[in-house]
Structures are given as C-alpha cells and as structure tokens.
C-alpha cells in the first residue's frame, strides 16, 4: 500500500469522531468487514464497542482513529477527514493499546516510557512520578522481590533480566498507553490474560482518568462495557444496537443475550 499523504495540522483540542456510511474491505477479501457504519462520538464521551469474535470491533476502532482508511464513506476527527491529514497529525494526542502488543527487550521503565509522544524513553528523576502513576493505573505491583532494580529491571532473560506472566506483560502494555499524553485513548481488548474481575477494575480506573477525554473501549467481556456512556453493539459487520447498559438490557436484543450468557463471570 502507498504511504498516505496529507496536510499537517494542529490538533490541540479533545475531538469528537464522526463516521458517515463507512464500509471497509480488507485487500483480497470478498466480503466487507464493516458495512454502512454511521456513528457519532461526542468530545469527552466514553464509548464501548462490543460484539462476538469476528464482528469487526478492532477494524472499527482502527478506522475511528485513522489507522485504516475506509473503502467508502468518511471518518472525521473534529472537523477534518482522516484521509486528508498526515499520520503525524492524526496520531498526535492519541494513545492506543491493542491486543497484539510488543514485548520489547528493554528495562521496565524504558518499556513504558517508549510511548512518550516526544520520543523520549529515558528514565530519569523528572518522569519517575509519571511512570509510577501509569503503572499504578495499570495495576502492576512493582515489588522489590520481582523487580530488584525497580524501573531499571531488564525484562528479557536474553540480557540477564526477568520474564513476566502474560497478565503482567499486558499490564505493562496498558501502562504504556496511560503514560503517553492524549486527548483520545483506545483500549482494544488488551486484557485477555487478566481475569474478568481484575479487568473491570482496570477499566474503572481508565474511565476515571479519562474524564474530559474521548475514550474507546473494545471488549468481548460485557461486564466492563457497563462503565461506558454508550455501548455500540456490532454484529456481522454492522451496528445492531446503541445505548446504555440499562437501555440495551431493556431492549432484550443481542446485547442482553450476550450479557446473560456471560453473567456467571460477574456473580
């Protein structure tokens, strides 16, 4: 694919996101992954995107922040279409944590600070408080027994460091997302190795710290979706329902069916 061109613009405000009749087809695919999606996210709103595996959740969120360009229709961040803006301008003040994160061979501190929007991953006295805050929000306990060198602990056995559990790696990826300065933040199912109750705790912190920001949660665990201002239900590449948890439960549709099926996780 050719590199997308676009103008550099200043994006210093919290933007809303508008999708108008958006469809998307992956190269070589016969069927559209998403079809005729229209959605408006208000500045500062928290949206949860839910649906079964293969419903198009990750594809939708990547369209919403400009990682993907629509096959047809338009996606607007604030007042500007994503296809008309440079990638540098699009991704400024956007932080995202996806389910497929990288395990960099770095120290703990570097692994979190690498997300710094100015490209500074060095750990020093000026950013240690910010590191501590990000790791605390991700619920990663930095105990002396495990992390003997604190933020300087090397996270790679290849370099005489330590390895972590799947859940700990995911918490570091989440901390990396919290560390970066942002007006819009996305959590795209980064908690698969974390149990549903712990996941809900992390998402509660996420919503609290995202007040005044535009936030998007992508999850197949509906207990976490309840904290959003609105829930978008995807089914077979389209939006089947939109509303609060209470509104969707009263409709007794797809969302209510999925929530009841998962009810045992939250009892």
N, C-alpha and C positions, 0 to 999 in steps of 0.2 A: 504494500500500500504506500502511496506517496505521502511525504510529510505534509500535514495540514498547515496551510498558511493562514495568516490573519493578522489583524492590527493589534498593537499593544495598547491597552487601556488601563486606567487606574480603577481598581475595584476595592474601595475602602469602606463600603457600607455592607450591612447584612442584607443579602439579596434574597428575593423570593425566586421560585423556579416555576416556569410555565411550560407545559408540554401541550402542543396542539396537533391532534390527529397523527401521532407519531407511530411509525412502523419501523421494524428493524429485522433484517435478514442477514445471517452470517454468510460470508463468502463461500460459495459452493453448496449452500443449503437449499433444499427445495421449498421448505416451509418457513414462513416468517416466525421468528422467536417472539416478537411482540407485534400486535396489530391494532392500529387505530386507537392509541392511548391518548387521552386528554386528561390533564391533571394540573391543578394549580396549588402550589405550596406557598403559604404566606411567609414573609420575612419573620424569622424568630419562631416559626412553628416546628414542632417535633412530629414527624411522620413515621409510622411503622409500616413496612412493606412485608406482607406475609403471603404464604401460599405453599403448595406442595412442591416437592423436588421437580425441577424442570418447568416450573410455571413462568419463569422469566424474571425472577426477583433481582438477581445480580446484573442481568442485562439492563433492566430498567434503571437501576441506580447509576450504572456507568454512563448511560445516556443523560441522566439528570445532571451529572457534574462535568460532562463534556469529554469523558474518556472515549466514548463512542459517538459517532455521528449518525443521525437517523437516516434510514433508507428513504423515508418520506416523512413529511411533516416538519415541525420545528420545535427546538428546545431553547428557551430563553432564560438566561440568568440575569435577574434585574431587568434591564432594558435591552440587552444585547444577545443576539443569537449565538449559540456556542460555535457554530460553524464559521463565524465571521471574526472570531477572536483568536489571538495567538495562544498556544498552550501555556506559555509563561504567565499570561494574564489570567487565563481560566483557572489555573491551579493555585494562584496566589490566594491566601486566606482560606484554602480548602484543605481539610485533613480527612484522610480515609484509612480505615483498617479493614482489609479484605480477608476472607477465609484462607486464601493461599498467601501467607506471609513468608518473608525470608528469614532464615536463621544465619545471620551474618557472624563471621568469626572475629568477634570484637569483644571488648570489655562490656560489662553490663551498662555502664554509663554511656559509652560510645554508641551502643546498640539502640538506646533510647534517643539520645541527642542527635543522631544522624538525620532525624526528621526535621531538624531546625530549618526554617524557611530561608535562612541566610547561608545555609551550607556549612554551619559551624558545629562539628560533632565533638569538639574538645570539651573535656570535663574540667571545670575549674571552680573556684570559690564563688564566682558570680552566678553560676547556673545550678549549683548543687541543690538549692532550695526548690527550684523549678523541677529538677529531676525527682526529688523526694515527693513532691506534690503529684507528679504524673504517675509514679509507681504506686503511691498510696491510692489514687483514684482507680488504678487497675487491680487493687487488692493483692499486690505482690509483697510478701513479707521478706524484707532483706535482713535475715538473721545472720549473726556472726559465724555460726557453725557451718552454714551452707556457703555464704558469700564472705569468705575470710578476708578478702581485700576490699570489701564494700563495693563501691562503684567501679573500682579498678579490677574486679574479679573477671578473669578471662572466661568467656563462655564458649570454649572449644577444647575438647580433650586433645586435639591435634597440637595445640600450643600450651600443653600442661595446665589446662584450665578444667572447668567442670562442665557436665552436661545437665540438662534440666528435664523435668517431666513435660508432657505435651501441654498440660494446663499452664505450667509456668512460662513456657515459650509463648503461649497465646496471651498471657497477661503482659509480657514484655511488648508484644506487638501492639496491644491496646494502649499501654503506657506511651509508646512511640506516637500514636495518634493523638493522645492527650497533650503531649509535650509541644507539638507544633502549634504555632499561632493560627487561629482560624476564625472565620465567620460562619462557615458551613462545615459540618462534620458528619461523616458517614461511618457507621459500624455495620459491615456486611458479614454477618454470621461468623465473627471471629472467636466465638466461644464454644465451639463444638466439643472440645475436650474438657469443658467445665460443666459441672452438673447444673441442672435447671435452676435450683435454688440460688446457687452462687452466681449464676448468670444474671438472675433478676436483681441481685444486689449491685452488680456492676452497672447494669442498665439504669437502676435508680440513681446511682451516683452520676452517670452520664447525663441524665435528664436534668439533674440539679445544676451541674456545672455548665450546661448548655443553655441556660436561661438567657434570652435575648439573642441567641444564635439560631441559625437554621440547622436542624438536626434530622438525620435519616437513619432509622434502624431497620436492618433487614434480618429477619429471623423466621425459622420454622417453628420456634417454641412460642406459643401464643401467650403464655403467662407473662413474658417480657413485653409483649406488644401493648398490654393494657395501660402502660405508663405514657403512651403517646397521646398527643392532642387528637390525632385521627389515625385510623388504620386503613390501609389500602390492601384489598384482597385481590391477588392475581390468580387467574385460573385459565389454563390453556392459552396463554399469551395475551389475555385481555383483563381489564378490570371488571370484576364481578360485583364488588361491593366497596363502599367507602363509608366510614362513620367512626364513632367512638366505640369502645368495647361494649358499653351498655346498649347502644343503638343496634349494633350488629348482632348481639345476642337476642334482642327482641325480634329481629327480622327472621331468626330461625333458619338462616341460609347456610352457605358454605362455611363461613367463619364459625358460626355456632356449632356446626357439625364437627369441625376440626378441633375446636376448643374442648368440647365434651370428650372427644376421643383422647385428648391429652390430659384430661382432668386429674388422672391418678398421679401425675408428676408433681402436682401442686397441693395435694391433700395433706 
